[in-house]
Amino acid sequence: MKIVDAVLWLRHHPYVVHGDVDAFLSRCERDLRLHSSEDAWRLAKELAEARAHEWHERVGYHASEDAVAQEICPDFARELRRLEPRLEGRHAEDLLDPGLWEQIEPEGRAALRDFARSIADDARHRAWREVVRFTRHRGTTLDREGKLRHGHDWDDLEGYGHVAAHIFELLASDYDERAGH
């Protein structure tokens, strides 16, 4: 159900909402978009943490952090593009503040589930595209922001696996920050 359809349905059935219909729908949409976006960034964080753990176990030749970041970030972005999450197994209304969902009678809840799913799916898709875009370019921006350690000679460089794990840890931290923590 599109927001216009939801508004029309609620205007024809105003008794199902405890309060202003437009304010209720606006708050629902805002909550759904916010929580769907947070969920997308949290999932990206979990994936980056898993990759960091995997890379800690690997050894490899010496590598500089900027070179590894330039390689890992675009590769991980391509992988993330294929892993876009869906709401499968969850109800969109689970993303709403419980007090908000309680402002509507059960008849109204049933009628607005499609609306809520549509908003949540759209927000999650947009957020995931942002996760992918951010990740693709992060290798370059990490270096520019001075977040990478630079070895000055061969002895200062660590193994590729350890460096890759560090890059994934930085990504996980970035994702966590964007998830609102």
ABEGO torsion letter per residue (X at the ends): XBAAAAAAAAAABAAABBEBAAAAAAAAAAAAAAAAAAAAAAAAAAAAAAAAAAAAABBEBBBBAAAAAAAAAAAAAAAAAAABBBABGBBAAAABBAAAAAABBAAAAAAAAAAAAAAAAAAAAAAAAAAAAAAAAAAAAAAAAGABBBBABAAABBBAAAAAAAAAAAAAAAAAAAAGX
